[in-house]
Amino acid sequence: MPVTTATVADALVLQRGQLRVEIAHHPVAVHVRRAGRRLIRGLDAWAVDGEVCDQFIQFTEVVIAKEALGLPERIVSATVAERLADGTRIGWRRGRWWCDRGATWRSASGESCVGAHRDGARKVTPSVVGGALPPRWVVAGPRLAAMRSDLAAQPGLRGGVAVTLALIALMVGAVAPRDARAGTADAQTHVDDIEGASPLDLVTVRFEQGSSTDLVLAMRTSEPWKAADVNPADGNQMCVWLRRDGEAAPRGRICAITDPSAASDVSLRFTTLNQAGYRTGIRPIRATVRRDDLTTIYARFSPAVLKLDADRYHWYARTLHGTEDRVPNSGEFDMQVLPARGPATRRRCFGAPSRDVIERCENPRLKRALTPHPNDAVLSPNSPCSRLPVQGVLTPCGFGISAPAARETIALVGDSHAAHWRSALEVASQERRWHGVSITQSGCPLSFATTILTPAGRLAKCQRFTEQVPDWLVDHPEVRTVFVSGHAGRVRVSDGASQFQTQVRGYMDAFRALPPSVTRIVVIRDTPIMGFRMLDCVRRARAARRDLRRACTQRRSAVLKPDLAAIAARRLHSPRVRVVDLSRFLCSTSRCFPVVGGALVYKDGQHLTEIFSSTLGPYLLRALDARR
């Protein structure tokens, strides 16, 4: 269906059938109507400099997400740059700089990607093409806070801008309902007036725990500055001062310093202070500091690098270069450091804690709560993971603490049923200061039995995967603990052996093949197989405002099958092989639950959602400690 465009009262109007999108030029505001009924009113637009480099794995895995985003900037005005046959090219003004060209909104074209290139030091030309599935967009109050495609970007795709308007979804004829939104944005950017009295005059500052457990620090000045401008030997500073709730004075400051060995010529260090304000130590922060332009500094790092416990903190930013600038001008900002991902985990008893039999926790307010919504969960990725060097068919990625700062390196190995435990291990890694390496392959558990897979190329790759995992561990003797989990599919049998015997023997042989440098093998018992109809049931139960704690449950005996990897581990009778069973947090003695403590447990019929998996992290550690 064609798209018609018109300009009415300083606004661009795009019409496609019954769908009508109005974009006011200044200030930018988006209004959406369908068949005359208002769907969205006064949607703001924001742009973010950064890098998107997501890697597609399998439908069950979706993507390994890798994003490094800078400070969001409000798009203050827009203009029509060019009218096209199937849309309109829009030029926008963000902050103080014009992009000489804007984004092109097109109808569905069979692909979905986000890309960009830079036109000079401070100009960005983004190009966004809608795909067969609509992108997901996030609404916080009346404004558009963030958006990203539900489909994976092409491997290796890099760009100078990530996400703008929700119009891609609109122009392909799909508007996500409010109940289907992904949540709220995690970007809390604080704006300061431009004084211009110093090269380090701050205009925006962001310091918080982002969409993973990492801390995000981003600072932007009104004018360009050189690395030499943050040399503390000259008395210059660009720092964030951090105070724990309940303490009278800051416990330390995070400062940018001149570092010729860094790619950006700038690195970070943490200076610890006592309650009298005297310096007690200085240590570098092992994090990559990016400077996408000469006014910005961006870095992300684990709270464990600063030895921060889960608690409430207060902070302010301060620069000194002849003249002092402080954000805020007085007082402090608040920041909550959480052991698990997402603001929903701040709610009492959210997720797994509601099933804790040792420290009982009840919160009646969660009986109708649901995070995430099934529409968002079905295509959500697993916990973020940074790609590491490929070895053979293995595509490892890293999580947890950075390797140089970690006390121990662990590995997570198996199929997609291992990958969904990465979020729990991320939380555990932050607590124990582990560096994690995830080595997973969809449909390929760590077993020497031949899993029946189609096509033949996938089967051959799975066999190579299982053979190469022990070799990778031999090459990485620093990995002493391996976590294993998987879903046992049907295998080829021979010599009159049964499926059960062949599968158990396959796991036992694979565990024995791991090198002696691996002193601990932890087999995490597999999760229930609930089936895709479960999500439809949850949608209906939520619409009917039923108590979700008791809705759509299934018989434990029907969905929680025997775990053959766990059986194999117990039959080995080896002190280095242990089994962890967290089924009590997913099931009672008779029923298994799709919603636990307000958290949607499964993103499809069998894979855990990232947010629920993260709430299992403390209990995974508890189980490990109980077996020492």
C-alpha positions in Angstrom: 0.0 0.0 0.0 1.5 3.4 -1.0 2.5 6.0 1.5 1.2 9.6 0.9 2.9 12.6 2.4 1.7 16.2 3.0 2.7 19.2 5.0 0.0 20.7 7.2 0.6 23.6 9.8 4.3 23.0 10.1 3.9 19.3 10.4 4.7 16.4 8.1 1.8 14.0 7.6 2.4 10.4 6.4 -0.6 8.3 5.5 -0.8 4.6 4.8 -4.3 3.2 4.6 -6.0 4.0 8.0 -2.6 4.7 9.7 -1.8 8.4 10.0 1.5 9.7 11.4 2.0 13.4 12.1 5.4 14.8 12.8 5.6 18.3 14.2 8.8 20.1 13.0 9.6 22.2 16.0 9.5 21.1 18.6 9.6 17.5 17.3 6.5 15.6 18.4 4.9 12.5 16.8 1.2 11.8 16.8 -0.3 8.5 15.5 -3.8 7.7 14.6 -5.4 4.7 13.1 -8.9 4.9 11.6 -9.2 8.3 13.3 -8.5 6.9 16.8 -5.5 8.4 18.6 -2.8 5.8 19.4 0.1 8.0 20.4 0.2 11.7 21.3 3.3 13.9 21.7 6.0 11.3 21.3 9.5 12.8 21.7 12.5 11.7 19.6 16.0 11.0 20.8 19.2 10.0 19.1 22.2 8.2 20.5 25.8 8.0 19.3 27.3 4.6 19.7 28.1 1.3 18.2 25.8 -1.7 17.5 27.4 -5.0 16.7 24.9 -7.8 17.4 25.6 -11.3 16.2 22.8 -13.6 15.1 22.9 -17.1 16.6 19.7 -19.1 16.3 16.0 -18.3 16.8 16.3 -19.7 20.3 19.3 -17.5 21.0 18.3 -14.5 18.9 21.4 -12.5 19.2 24.5 -12.0 21.2 23.9 -8.3 21.9 26.8 -5.9 21.9 26.0 -2.2 22.2 28.1 0.7 23.4 25.8 3.7 23.4 26.7 7.3 24.4 24.6 10.1 25.7 21.0 10.4 24.3 20.2 13.8 22.8 16.8 15.1 22.2 15.9 15.8 18.6 14.8 19.5 18.8 13.6 20.1 15.3 13.1 18.4 12.0 12.7 19.3 8.4 11.7 17.5 5.2 14.8 16.8 3.2 13.4 14.8 0.3 10.1 13.2 -0.6 10.3 9.6 -1.8 7.9 7.2 -3.5 7.5 5.1 -0.4 8.3 7.6 2.4 10.1 10.8 3.3 13.7 11.6 4.1 13.8 13.7 7.3 16.7 15.9 8.4 16.8 16.6 12.1 18.6 18.9 14.5 19.9 17.3 17.7 21.7 19.3 20.3 23.5 22.2 18.7 24.5 20.4 15.4 22.7 19.7 12.2 22.9 16.4 10.4 23.1 17.3 6.7 20.9 14.3 5.9 18.5 12.4 8.0 16.9 9.0 8.2 15.0 7.4 5.4 11.7 5.7 6.5 10.7 3.0 4.0 8.1 0.3 3.8 9.1 -3.3 4.5 11.9 -4.6 2.4 12.7 -8.0 3.8 15.7 -6.9 5.9 16.2 -5.1 9.2 19.4 -3.3 10.0 20.7 -0.1 11.6 23.8 1.5 10.1 25.4 4.9 9.8 28.5 6.8 8.7 30.0 10.0 9.9 30.1 13.2 7.8 32.9 15.1 9.5 33.7 15.2 13.2 30.2 16.0 14.5 27.7 15.0 11.8 26.0 11.6 11.4 24.1 10.3 8.5 21.9 7.4 9.7 20.0 5.0 7.5 17.3 2.8 8.9 15.4 0.2 6.9 12.3 -1.5 8.2 12.0 -5.3 8.0 9.3 -7.9 7.9 9.1 -7.8 11.7 8.6 -4.4 13.4 11.3 -3.0 15.6 10.6 -2.8 19.3 10.2 0.6 20.8 10.2 1.7 24.4 8.1 4.3 25.9 8.8 6.0 29.3 6.0 8.4 30.1 5.2 10.6 27.1 8.6 10.3 25.4 10.4 7.9 23.3 13.4 6.8 25.3 15.0 4.1 23.2 14.3 1.7 20.4 16.2 -1.2 18.9 15.3 -3.8 16.2 13.9 -7.1 17.3 15.8 -8.7 14.4 19.5 -9.0 14.7 21.8 -6.6 12.9 24.2 -8.0 10.4 27.4 -9.4 12.0 30.1 -6.7 12.2 27.7 -3.9 11.4 29.0 -0.7 13.0 27.6 2.8 13.0 27.7 6.2 14.5 24.1 6.3 15.5 21.7 3.8 17.0 18.0 4.2 17.0 15.8 7.3 16.4 12.1 7.3 15.9 9.4 4.6 16.2 8.3 5.4 12.7 9.9 2.2 11.2 7.3 0.2 13.0 4.6 2.6 12.0 5.5 2.7 8.3 5.5 -1.1 8.0 2.0 -1.0 9.3 2.5 -2.2 12.9 2.2 -0.2 16.1 3.0 -2.1 19.3 0.3 -1.8 21.9 1.1 -0.2 25.2 1.0 -3.5 27.0 3.6 -4.9 24.7 6.3 -2.3 25.4 9.6 -3.5 26.4 9.9 -1.5 29.6 11.5 1.8 30.6 14.8 3.2 29.4 17.9 2.8 31.5 19.5 6.1 30.4 19.5 8.8 33.1 21.3 11.7 31.5 21.7 14.9 33.6 21.9 18.2 31.8 23.9 21.2 33.0 23.8 24.8 31.7 26.6 25.9 29.4 28.9 28.3 31.3 31.8 28.1 28.8 34.4 29.3 31.4 36.5 26.1 31.1 37.5 23.7 28.4 36.0 21.0 30.7 32.6 22.8 31.1 30.1 19.9 31.5 26.8 19.9 29.7 25.6 16.3 30.1 26.6 13.5 32.6 25.4 10.0 32.9 26.6 7.5 35.7 24.4 4.6 36.5 24.0 0.8 36.3 22.8 0.2 32.7 20.8 -2.6 31.0 23.3 -5.2 32.3 25.0 -5.2 35.7 27.8 -2.9 34.3 28.2 0.7 35.4 28.0 3.2 32.5 29.9 6.5 32.7 29.4 9.2 30.0 30.4 12.8 30.1 30.1 15.5 27.5 31.6 19.0 27.5 30.5 22.2 25.7 33.8 22.5 23.8 36.4 20.0 22.5 39.2 19.1 24.8 42.5 17.2 24.5 43.7 14.3 26.6 46.3 16.6 28.1 43.5 18.6 29.6 42.8 15.9 32.1 46.3 15.5 33.4 46.2 15.5 37.2 49.8 16.5 37.3 48.7 19.9 36.0 45.9 20.2 38.6 43.2 19.4 36.1 40.4 17.0 36.9 37.4 15.3 35.3 35.9 13.1 38.1 32.9 11.5 39.6 32.7 11.5 43.4 30.9 8.5 44.9 29.4 8.1 48.3 27.6 5.1 49.8 24.3 5.7 51.4 24.7 6.2 55.1 28.3 7.3 54.9 29.1 11.0 55.6 31.9 11.5 53.0 32.7 10.1 49.5 34.5 6.8 49.5 36.3 7.6 46.3 36.4 9.3 43.0 36.6 8.0 39.4 38.8 10.2 37.2 39.7 10.4 33.6 43.5 10.8 33.2 45.9 11.2 30.3 47.1 7.8 29.1 49.2 7.6 25.9 49.0 3.8 25.9 45.2 3.9 25.6 43.5 3.9 22.2 41.7 7.1 23.1 44.7 8.6 25.0 42.5 8.6 28.1 41.9 6.0 30.8 40.1 5.8 34.2 41.4 5.4 37.7 39.7 5.1 41.1 41.1 7.0 44.1 39.9 5.6 47.4 39.3 8.0 50.3 38.8 7.6 54.0 36.0 9.3 55.9 38.3 12.3 56.6 38.7 12.8 52.9 42.3 11.7 52.7 43.6 9.5 49.8 44.2 5.9 50.8 45.0 4.4 47.4 44.9 4.6 43.6 44.1 1.8 41.2 43.4 1.8 37.5 40.0 0.8 36.2 40.3 -1.8 33.5 37.8 -0.5 31.0 37.9 0.8 27.4 37.4 4.5 27.3 35.8 5.7 24.1 35.9 9.2 22.7 33.5 9.2 19.8 34.1 13.0 19.4 36.4 15.5 21.1 33.7 16.5 23.6 32.7 13.1 24.9 34.1 10.3 27.1 32.3 7.0 27.5 33.1 3.8 29.5 31.4 0.9 31.1 32.8 -1.4 33.7 31.7 -3.8 36.5 30.7 -2.5 40.0 33.1 -5.2 41.3 36.0 -3.2 39.9 35.2 -0.5 42.4 34.3 -3.2 45.0 30.7 -1.9 45.2 28.2 -4.0 47.0 24.5 -3.9 46.0 23.3 -0.8 47.8 22.2 2.8 47.3 24.9 5.4 46.3 25.1 9.1 45.8 27.4 10.9 43.3 28.3 14.1 41.6 30.6 15.1 38.7 33.3 17.8 39.0 35.8 19.2 36.5 38.6 21.6 37.2 40.6 23.4 34.6 41.3 26.8 35.9 37.6 27.0 36.7 35.5 24.5 38.5 32.2 23.0 37.1 30.0 20.8 39.1 26.9 18.7 38.1 24.7 19.1 39.9 25.6 22.6 41.1 24.7 21.5 44.6 23.6 18.2 46.2 24.0 14.8 44.6 22.4 12.3 42.3 21.2 8.9 43.5 22.2 5.5 42.0 21.1 2.0 42.9 23.6 -0.8 42.3 21.7 -4.0 41.9 23.0 -7.6 41.9 20.6 -8.5 39.0 19.4 -6.8 35.8 16.6 -4.4 35.4 14.5 -2.0 37.5 11.9 -4.7 38.1 14.3 -6.6 40.3 14.0 -3.7 42.8 10.5 -4.9 43.8 10.4 -6.9 46.9 10.2 -10.7 46.3 10.4 -10.2 42.5 11.3 -13.4 40.7 13.0 -16.4 42.4 13.0 -14.9 45.9 9.3 -15.4 46.1 10.0 -19.2 46.0 12.8 -19.1 48.6 12.0 -21.7 51.3 14.8 -20.5 53.6 14.1 -16.8 53.7 10.4 -16.7 52.9 9.3 -13.7 50.9 5.7 -12.7 50.0 4.5 -9.6 48.1 0.7 -9.6 47.2 1.3 -6.7 44.9 3.0 -9.1 42.5 0.0 -11.3 41.9 -0.9 -9.6 38.7 2.6 -8.3 37.8 4.3 -9.5 34.6 7.8 -8.6 33.5 8.6 -8.9 30.6 5.4 -9.1 28.5 5.2 -12.3 26.4 5.3 -10.2 23.2 8.7 -8.8 24.2 10.0 -12.0 25.8 9.6 -14.2 22.7 12.4 -12.4 20.7 14.5 -11.1 23.6 18.2 -12.0 23.7 20.1 -13.7 26.4 22.4 -11.8 28.8 24.9 -9.5 27.0 28.2 -11.2 26.0 31.2 -9.8 24.2 32.7 -11.8 21.4 36.1 -13.4 21.9 38.4 -14.8 19.3 36.9 -17.6 17.3 38.6 -21.0 17.5 37.4 -23.6 14.9 33.6 -23.8 15.1 33.6 -22.4 18.6 32.5 -18.8 19.0 33.2 -17.9 22.7 32.0 -14.7 24.3 32.9 -13.1 27.6 30.8 -11.9 30.5 31.2 -11.1 34.2 34.3 -9.3 35.3 37.0 -8.4 32.8 39.7 -11.1 32.7 42.6 -8.9 34.2 40.5 -7.9 37.2 38.9 -11.3 37.9 39.8 -13.7 40.7 38.8 -16.8 38.6 37.8 -17.7 35.1 34.8 -20.0 34.5 33.2 -21.4 31.4 29.6 -22.1 30.5 29.3 -24.9 27.9 26.3 -26.5 26.1 23.3 -25.7 23.9 20.7 -23.0 24.2 19.6 -24.4 27.5 23.0 -23.6 28.8 23.0 -20.1 27.3 19.9 -19.1 29.2 21.8 -19.6 32.4 24.3 -16.9 31.5 22.2 -14.2 33.2 22.3 -16.1 36.5 26.0 -16.6 36.1 26.5 -12.9 35.3 25.0 -12.1 38.7 27.1 -14.8 40.4 30.2 -13.6 38.5 29.7 -10.0 39.8 29.5 -11.4 43.4 32.5 -13.7 43.2 34.6 -11.6 40.7 34.6 -14.3 38.0 35.4 -13.8 34.4 33.0 -15.9 32.4 33.4 -17.4 28.9 30.2 -18.7 27.2 30.7 -21.5 24.6 27.4 -22.6 23.4 25.9 -24.0 20.2 22.1 -24.2 19.7 20.9 -27.8 19.7 24.3 -29.1 20.7 24.7 -30.2 24.4 28.1 -31.3 25.7 27.8 -35.0 24.9 29.8 -37.5 22.8 26.5 -39.1 21.7 25.5 -38.2 18.2 22.5 -35.9 18.4 20.1 -36.2 15.5 20.1 -32.8 13.8 19.1 -31.6 10.4 20.4 -30.6 7.9 23.6 -32.6 7.7 25.8 -29.5 8.0 24.4 -28.7 11.3 25.0 -32.2 12.6 28.6 -32.1 11.4 29.2 -28.7 13.1 27.7 -30.0 16.4 30.1 -33.0 16.3 33.1 -30.7 15.7 31.8 -28.4 18.5 31.8 -31.2 21.1 35.3 -32.4 19.9 36.8 -28.9 20.1 35.5 -27.9 23.5 38.1 -30.0 25.4 40.9 -28.7 23.1 39.8 -25.1 23.9 40.0 -25.8 27.6 43.4 -27.3 27.2 44.5 -24.1 25.6 43.0 -22.1 28.4 44.1 -23.8 31.7 43.0 -20.7 33.6 39.5 -22.1 33.4 39.1 -24.3 36.4 35.3 -24.4 36.7 33.0 -25.4 33.8 29.2 -25.0 34.1 27.3 -27.4 31.9 23.6 -27.6 31.0 21.6 -28.8 28.1 18.5 -30.4 26.7 18.9 -34.0 25.6 17.4 -34.6 22.1 17.3 -37.9 20.4 20.6 -39.5 19.5 21.8 -42.3 17.3 22.0 -45.7 19.0 24.0 -48.8 18.2 25.0 -52.2 19.7 21.5 -52.7 21.0 21.8 -49.8 23.5 18.7 -47.8 24.3 18.3 -44.0 23.9 18.7 -43.6 27.7 21.9 -45.7 27.9 23.4 -44.0 24.8 22.6 -40.5 26.1 23.9 -41.1 29.6 27.1 -42.7 28.3 27.6 -39.8 25.9 27.5 -37.2 28.7 29.8 -39.4 30.9 32.4 -39.6 28.1 32.3 -35.9 27.4 32.8 -35.0 31.1 35.7 -37.4 31.3 37.3 -35.8 28.2 37.6 -32.4 29.9 41.3 -31.8 30.8 42.6 -32.1 34.4 43.0 -28.3 34.6 39.2 -28.3 35.0 38.9 -29.1 38.7 35.1 -28.6 39.0 32.3 -29.5 36.6 28.9 -28.1 37.6 25.9 -29.6 35.9 22.9 -27.4 36.1 19.7 -29.5 36.0 17.6 -28.7 32.9 14.4 -26.6 33.0 10.8 -27.7 32.3 9.5 -27.9 28.7 6.3 -25.8 29.0 5.4 -25.5 25.3 4.5 -22.4 23.2 0.8 -22.5 24.2 1.9 -21.5 27.7 2.6 -17.9 26.5 -0.9 -17.6 24.9 -2.3 -18.7 28.2 -0.4 -16.1 30.1 -1.6 -13.4 27.7 -5.2 -14.4 28.3 -4.7 -14.6 32.0 -3.2 -11.2 32.2 -6.0 -9.7 30.0 -8.5 -11.2 32.4 -6.6 -9.8 35.4 -6.2 -13.2 37.0 -3.7 -14.0 39.8 -0.7 -14.9 37.6 1.0 -16.8 40.5 -1.5 -19.6 40.0 -2.4 -19.2 36.3 -1.4 -21.5 33.5 0.5 -24.0 35.7 1.3 -27.5 34.4 1.9 -30.8 36.0 5.5 -31.2 37.1 5.6 -34.8 36.0 4.5 -33.8 32.5 6.9 -31.0 31.9 10.0 -31.6 34.1 11.6 -34.6 32.5 14.6 -36.6 33.9 17.9 -34.7 33.2 20.2 -37.3 31.6 23.3 -35.0 32.1 22.6 -34.9 35.8 22.1 -38.7 35.9 25.5 -39.1 34.1 27.2 -36.7 36.6 26.0 -38.7 39.6 27.0 -42.0 38.0 30.5 -40.8 37.6 31.0 -40.7 41.4 33.7 -38.1 40.7 34.6 -35.4 43.3 35.1 -32.9 40.5 31.5 -33.3 39.1 28.6 -31.7 40.9 24.9 -31.3 40.2 22.9 -28.1 41.0 19.1 -28.4 40.9 17.1 -25.2 41.1 13.8 -26.7 40.1 12.2 -25.6 43.4 12.2 -22.0 42.0 10.3 -23.1 38.9 8.0 -25.8 40.3 6.3 -26.9 43.4 6.1 -30.6 44.3 3.2 -31.0 41.8 3.0 -28.0 39.5 5.4 -25.8 37.4 4.8 -22.1 37.0 5.2 -19.8 34.0 5.2 -16.7 36.2 7.1 -16.5 39.5 7.1 -13.5 41.7 5.9 -11.2 38.9 8.6 -12.4 36.5 7.8 -14.3 33.3 9.9 -17.4 33.6 10.1 -18.5 29.9 10.5 -16.4 26.7 9.2 -19.3 24.6 8.2 -22.8 25.5 11.4 -23.8 27.3 14.1 -21.0 27.5 14.4 -18.8 30.6 13.9 -15.0 30.2 17.0 -13.0 31.0 15.4 -11.2 33.9 14.1 -14.3 35.7 17.4 -16.1 35.1 19.2 -13.2 36.8 17.1 -13.6 39.9 18.4 -17.2 40.2 22.0 -16.0 40.5 22.2 -15.8 44.3 20.5 -19.2 44.6 23.0 -20.7 42.2 25.8 -19.5 44.5 23.9 -20.8 47.5 23.7 -24.2 46.0 27.4 -24.2 45.1 28.4 -23.2 48.6 26.2 -25.9 50.1 28.2 -28.5 48.2 31.7 -27.5 49.2 
